[in-house]
């Protein structure tokens, strides 16, 4: 199945969702496209499914040279500015057997398995990756109650999905607010998510 056939099949599925009054968001469409492309490349290369469990907790970016890391992070930032998923760009190149320019080293030296290991939590260790709608994160109960590391109310972490991001201006200062949705459907607004509440959330490990 070539890339144009994949795109046509997915577009047909998206149209069916619209007809059934269950339209997908642009983020959901991007996720589906990335998963399909990853699966196809994995099958084409004969890569087995990953085993369940925590697996390797090391940051894949630590395996790059400093120059390779700089090039990758710059590429990710450029794709973010254009609101394009950076992995999809590389995976499309691979499916079409196209050169990826400065990013070609990932395909030549590290391959699909390495790329598939890279998650937002790994990128965030090297620069402040901005949150966007659809991202999965974990938040601490320190957002809504007093917690102590060795007290009766210890810190706990809860998975959730980002459903809204906005900026608020107070005088000359601007800060970012974020609306999250827990798996039970409850929503919560986090103010100053990159400022005073930066320690109350983290990227998920998967």
PyMOL commands that set and color helices and strands:
alter all, ss='L'
color gray80, all
select helices_A, chain A and resi 3-19+26-44+60-63+66-81+86-95+101-117+120-124+141-143+198-200
alter helices_A, ss='H'
color red, helices_A
select strands_A, chain A and resi 136-140+157-170+173-182+187-190+201-203
alter strands_A, ss='S'
color yellow, strands_A
deselect
rebuild
show_as cartoon
